[in-house]
Amino acid sequence: MAKRLGIFGYPLAHSLSPVLQQVAFDYHNIDATYEAWPVRSEQLGSEVDKLRGPDYLGANITIPHKEVVLELLDDVTQTATSIGAVNTIVKRGSSLVGHNTDAYGFIKSLTEQADFNPQDKSVLLLGAGGAARAAAFSLAETGVASLTISNRTVARAQALANAIDLPSANVTAISNDPSSVSKIANSVDLIVNATSVGMMHGGAEATSPLQLGDLTPDTVIYDMVYTPSKTPLLQAAGDTGTTCVGGLWMLIYQGAAAFELWTERPAPVGLMYETAHKALADFR
């Protein structure tokens, strides 16, 4: 019986997961199909429950469902529980287990593609949603010196700051108004955009979460958005000569980790990246 997998989210016009995961299954000659499943919040419970069927291996979860899906699962790993967000569901028997591979994908791409070690560094994190939580907790584990979390709703940023146990570091929350962000942006070693600002087909397409004056050559810029491949933020940062990392490598590394959880086979990382990179050209 052919197995089924997919990604839950809404909207999903931007998702590259189907192409990069399908090429991995085909590479290993695994009889499985990976699809995009656009699901609104009110449909999520019933759609997730379908994964218990015999023809399913699991699924990925993206915005806006990464946090609310925890209560729909039978078990959640310690990493995902600590982060408070799930991006991968693995079926074990008839049980659904939640994992978070975003944290691994973020740190792996940061160290491999930017040659950046976050230990003892200062970081500005834009956003406080599921992806931001993965970044925050993984940065905490690496031993950053300071972490400033900026979000439209300061209370949500403060809740994330409170959840992070960093006795040796300074963790603060601020609003995302330009003046507050500018005061911090020029003095940190790393800025991470974990919002959807700049995402193609999103509500803030063609805009940047930072002002041009916030960008300096000495600050590494990491944008989790991967469609388009060169977001307005990365375009502006590149013009300053700073080191930039786009979200595609995070997508690849987290997707490779998910593939290995589903199949217990090594993911063809290079092939997955090449396939996804080519597919980006088709997004308009």
Stockholm file with secondary structure:
# STOCKHOLM 1.0

chainA/1-284         MAKRLGIFGYPLAHSLSPVLQQVAFDYHNIDATYEAWPVRSEQLGSEVDKLRGPDYLGANITIPHKEVVLELLDDVTQTATSIGAVNTIVKRGSSLVGHNTDAYGFIKSLTEQADFNPQDKSVLLLGAGGAARAAAFSLAETGVASLTISNRTVARAQALANAIDLPSANVTAISNDPSSVSKIANSVDLIVNATSVGMMHGGAEATSPLQLGDLTPDTVIYDMVYTPSKTPLLQAAGDTGTTCVGGLWMLIYQGAAAFELWTERPAPVGLMYETAHKALADFR
#=GR chainA/1-284 SS CCEEEEEEESCCTTCCHHHHHHHHHHHTTCCEEEEEEECCGGGHHHHHHGGGSTTEEEEEECTTCTTGGGGGSSEECHHHHHHTCCCEEEEETTEEEEECCHHHHHHHHHHHHSCCCCTTCEEEEECCSHHHHHHHHHHHHHTCSEEEEEESSHHHHHHHHHHCCCTTSEEEEEECCHHHHHHHHTTCSEEEECSCTTCTTSTTTTCCSSCGGGCCTTSEEEECCCSSSSCHHHHHHHHHTCCEECTHHHHHHHHHHHHHHHHSSCCCHHHHHHHHHHHHTTCC
#=GC SS_cons         CCEEEEEEESCCTTCCHHHHHHHHHHHTTCCEEEEEEECCGGGHHHHHHGGGSTTEEEEEECTTCTTGGGGGSSEECHHHHHHTCCCEEEEETTEEEEECCHHHHHHHHHHHHSCCCCTTCEEEEECCSHHHHHHHHHHHHHTCSEEEEEESSHHHHHHHHHHCCCTTSEEEEEECCHHHHHHHHTTCSEEEECSCTTCTTSTTTTCCSSCGGGCCTTSEEEECCCSSSSCHHHHHHHHHTCCEECTHHHHHHHHHHHHHHHHSSCCCHHHHHHHHHHHHTTCC
//
